[in-house]
Amino acid sequence: MKQDGHVTVVTDRGQVSIPAELRRELHLSAGRKLLWEKLSDRELRVRAIDERKPVGPLAVLGFARRFRRERRATADWMEDLRTGER
């Protein structure tokens, strides 16, 4: 049977090495998460999980927290805002 691609071996501990050529092409480094999917009894799919930061409105969630000097309850903030409206 002809094998296309790269052949690796599963160790006793269930570990598999990713060939260096593929690691470079896919920009995989230590700590990168991979998703393993069973397609059939003899076939797996491995995908690198995209861990980029969210874009758009979700990207700014929690940003202002960096500049907070003190921790205050919402009721205190609302009191200050209401006082300013009078």
C-alpha positions as CSV (number, residue, x, y, z in Angstrom):
1,M,0.0,0.0,0.0
2,K,1.4,3.4,-1.0
3,Q,1.7,6.0,1.7
4,D,1.4,9.7,0.7
5,G,2.5,12.3,3.2
6,H,4.5,11.8,6.4
7,V,4.6,8.7,8.6
8,T,5.1,9.0,12.4
9,V,4.9,6.5,15.2
10,V,2.7,6.5,18.3
11,T,4.8,6.1,21.5
12,D,3.9,3.9,24.5
13,R,2.5,7.0,26.2
14,G,0.3,7.8,23.2
15,Q,2.4,10.7,21.9
16,V,2.9,11.5,18.3
17,S,5.6,13.8,16.8
18,I,4.6,16.3,14.1
19,P,7.2,16.4,11.3
20,A,9.3,19.5,11.4
21,E,8.3,20.4,7.8
22,L,4.6,20.5,8.7
23,R,5.3,22.4,12.0
24,R,7.1,25.1,10.0
25,E,4.4,25.3,7.3
26,L,1.6,25.5,9.8
27,H,3.5,27.8,12.3
28,L,3.0,25.3,15.1
29,S,5.0,25.9,18.3
30,A,5.1,24.3,21.7
31,G,1.9,24.8,23.6
32,R,-0.3,25.1,20.5
33,K,-3.6,23.3,20.9
34,L,-4.7,20.7,18.4
35,L,-8.2,19.3,17.9
36,W,-8.3,15.6,17.1
37,E,-11.4,14.2,15.3
38,K,-12.2,10.6,14.6
39,L,-13.5,10.3,11.0
40,S,-13.6,6.4,10.8
41,D,-12.0,3.4,12.4
42,R,-8.7,4.1,10.6
43,E,-8.8,7.8,10.0
44,L,-8.2,10.9,12.1
45,R,-8.3,14.6,11.3
46,V,-6.0,17.0,13.3
47,R,-6.7,20.7,13.2
48,A,-4.8,23.5,14.9
49,I,-7.1,25.5,17.0
50,D,-7.2,29.2,16.1
51,E,-6.5,31.1,19.4
52,R,-6.3,34.6,17.9
53,K,-7.9,37.4,19.9
54,P,-11.5,38.3,19.0
55,V,-12.0,41.2,16.6
56,G,-14.6,43.9,16.9
57,P,-16.7,44.7,20.0
58,L,-15.6,41.6,21.9
59,A,-12.0,42.7,21.7
60,V,-12.6,45.6,24.0
61,L,-14.3,43.7,26.8
62,G,-12.4,44.3,30.1
63,F,-10.0,46.9,28.5
64,A,-11.0,49.7,30.8
65,R,-10.4,47.5,33.9
66,R,-6.7,48.1,33.4
67,F,-7.0,51.8,34.3
68,R,-9.3,51.4,37.3
69,R,-7.7,52.8,40.4
70,E,-10.3,51.5,42.9
71,R,-12.9,48.8,43.0
72,R,-16.4,50.3,43.4
73,A,-19.8,48.8,43.5
74,T,-22.2,49.5,40.6
75,A,-24.5,51.3,43.0
76,D,-21.7,53.8,43.9
77,W,-21.0,54.5,40.2
78,M,-24.7,55.0,39.6
79,E,-25.0,57.4,42.6
80,D,-22.1,59.5,41.1
81,L,-23.8,59.6,37.7
82,R,-27.2,60.5,39.1
83,T,-25.7,63.3,41.2
84,G,-24.1,64.7,38.1
85,E,-27.5,64.7,36.3
86,R,-29.2,67.0,38.8
